[in-house]
Amino acid sequence: MTDRIVAVLARDRSMSAPPGVDPEEFRLALTEDTYEVVAGLELVTAAVVLSPPDQPAVEELTWPGTPIVGVPRDATLTAAFAALADRGAGQAALVAPDAPDLPPLLIGKLFRALGRAQIAVCPSENGGLVALAANLPAADWIAGVDLDTPDAYERLHAAAPDRRALSTGPGWHRLRVPADVARLDPGLEGWPSTRALLSAG
């Protein structure tokens, strides 16, 4: 089976925390919970891509043996995928770090889609992408698109060489502004670090 890596793309940028919550603590809590979603997946290797590479606080959140891949601060998705290919991945997915309650099933759907598509995406309901998966080396038509690009899906759809090249899975949400915490369902299991921080705040 082709080696598969799922990596949280941890950008070193403060997130818009709710009132009374420290932005850096909020960023780390979201990243930790998103990583735990990825680390719980079967038949894949969980990893973290750090951009910039020097983020010891994020590294401390991971389980021993987790591949930590450092890329420059301004690295593109293409560069991040290339770094994962260097780690032996034939397929890889990059996941935004602010999706602490992401259902693992949605990542699995992306890899299933790669059996017929070059690229598979999980769109964000509030702009950008939650995750992007690719057969490696990644297709060059993803250049210029980031997970945070507001119209990322539209741009990828326009750039795809044919309709089968891009597969779109079910969407999910990201926590990008303070009001987005209302999207979290307290009745669902998971996101313990984010839950604890919000409760304390």
Secondary structure, 3 states (H helix, E strand, C coil): CCCEEEEEEEECCCCCCCCCCCHHHHHHHHHHHHHHHHHCCCCCEEEEEEECCCCHHHHCCCCCCCCEEECCCCCCHHHHHHHHHHCCCCEEEEECCCCCCCCHHHHHHHHHHCCCCCEEEEEECCCCEEEEEEECCCCHHHCCCCCCCCCHHHHHHHHCCCCCCEEECCCECCCCCHHHHHHCCCCCCCCHHHHHHHHHC
